[in-house]
């Protein structure tokens, strides 16, 4: 596995109770505080951070006019459903 390119050091102030938890986890897992913090940031970026990025991308699409009118969408869906018979996958 290749090693990540690291940034210059950054200063960060965090609540003491969170730092205590970070230090406890680091000690128990025999890792550094930095490792625990980076891992926590990665999980944040995969979850809530990703949601924010997706919302921003959707807003950019709307601003660029890359949208479809709801009535047009519903009409298109209705036309598709009339052309394709509904298939049931019941085990009867």
Buried (B, 14 or more C-beta within 10 A) or exposed (E): EEEEEEEEEEEEEEEEEEBEBBEEBBEEEEEEEEBBBBEBEEEEEEEEEEEEEEEEEEEEEEEEEEEEEEEEEEEEEEEEEEEEEEEEEEEE
